């Protein structure tokens, strides 16, 4: 068995184990063992990839393929580059810490949580478009039940809204995938093979790219909270259980940016050059709009959800700049936002579990009552606003420096507008910290609350360690990601001089 298939096989074995075990201790044992194996496998893969990349310049490493649905040219094809290795490592960290955050949840919850994890891991190792789409759907379907059954607030409404909007995006994706397949000659769904034949006999015609590029980008963009298709995200995050919010915002939304870059832009480079400016405007709006919207929220989860709209907008903003620096920054932003927002949602869930409210108007003085959680919340806030020493600073500065490499007024205006989100983020983070954590407790019930338990402390410390490590020693991650970004950016950029319609480039 190919080593990459471990990332699908382990979650499937976890599902079997969960089905067979009885009692809370058995459920915990299966989840801890499985998530630990996934984390170790991701770390081992990272080391193996770095060693192999030093002597092998192939675009994808550790590839394997066998026929699945032969008449339709659908294969189970797997392989990784620097981008997908980074995403697998992020996913493993979130699943591992999410297990401890969900320590008291029941068997059914963990079954759906594990199935969602299987879809995420399968998506990142796939290099066949149809197989990737299948895992994409496997990751989305459990969200309905996880929110609708175990969520809070208007959970039925949030679950239905999320499902309908993401299924709508999936319809766009299905059309786009088959459009790419038949436009490229209808002989393969392998992403690398289609990209390599772009200038050959089976090159996708420009007029075909103009049809399927916007559909495919928008389809993935829905999951990446692209304006104006972002409205499912705040409601979904606000109602989801804590670990589901962690996995959803931390990993699942990254499928959107990853798919936009890997499929929409890479396989339809002329379409990306000709029509990318439209989505660049929309992502610029997402960045600023999301930050402003977070400023006026009073619910802790809604604040973080709109913050996610802004920071996920930066991911799409970076890849649409189509240069090495900005695209590398966009992938680092995926890692940074995944870790930071997972930490935020974990802390919010812990605070809500004790105070039974997420309304910041009903909380104050929590620093004295639960100092560990409060200090960690301050750290999460500083990381979110891009303080040097944390991952957010590295990611955002890399994106903006790369974006400013474009000398035209259009790109520089959007870059400057995007930079304002840093100041806006500081406004709502500092306001939130001052309101909730400092001052005098006004609710007598809050005076008797307890601080974090051991499993909660362990999960939070793991996330903070990863955020600080990425912020203080980002070079090896940046170099690894750069090896995956470079071929894609070079491929797209090679079509810049042939753009048939682009009023700004």
CORBELFEN-V508331 format. One line per field, one symbol per residue. ss: DSSP state (h for helix, s for strand, l for the rest). phi: phi as a letter, one per 20 degrees, with the letter a starting at -180 (. if undefined). Layout:
ss->???
phi->???
This chain:
ss->llhhhhhhhhhhhhhhhhhhlllhhhhhhhhhhhhhhhhhhhhhhhhhhhhhhlllllllssssssssshhhlssssssslhhhhhhhhhhhhhhhhhhhhlllllhhhhhhhhhhhhhhhhhhhslshhhhhhhhhhhhhhhhhhhhhhllllhhhhhhhhhhhhhhhhhhhhhhhhhhhhhllllllshhhhhhlllllllllhhhhhhhhhhhhhhhhhhlllllllhhhhhhhhhllhhhhhhhhhhhlhhhhhhhhhhhhhhlhhhhhhhhhhhhhhhhhhhhhhhhhhhlllshhhhhhhhhhhhhhhhhhhhhlllhhhhhhhhhhhhhhhhhhhhhhhhhhhhhhhhlllshhhlllhhhhlhhhhhhhhhhhhhhllllllhhhhhhhhhhhhhlllllhhhhhhhhhhhhhhhhhhhhhhhhhhhhhllllllhhhhhlllllhhhhhhhhhhhhhhhhhhhllhhhhhhhhhhhhhhhhhhhllhhhlllllll
phi->.ggffgfeffgffffffffefcnfffffffffffffffffffffffffffffffccdffddlfbbbfdcfgemecedcrccffffffffffffffffffffegdfefggffffffgffffffffeecdgffffffgfffegfffffefedfcmefffffffffffffffffgfgffffffgffeomdbdfffffffdgeefdffggffffeefffffffffgfemffeeeffffffffeffgffffffffcgffgffffgffdfefecfffffedffffffffffgfffffffffdedegffffffffgfffffffgfffflbgfffffffffgfffgfffffgfffffffffeembdeffdcamfffecffffffffffffffenfgodfffgffffffffffffeefgfffffffffffffffgfffffffffeedndfedffffdfdefeffffffffgffgffffffecefffffffffefgffffffffdffdgebafde
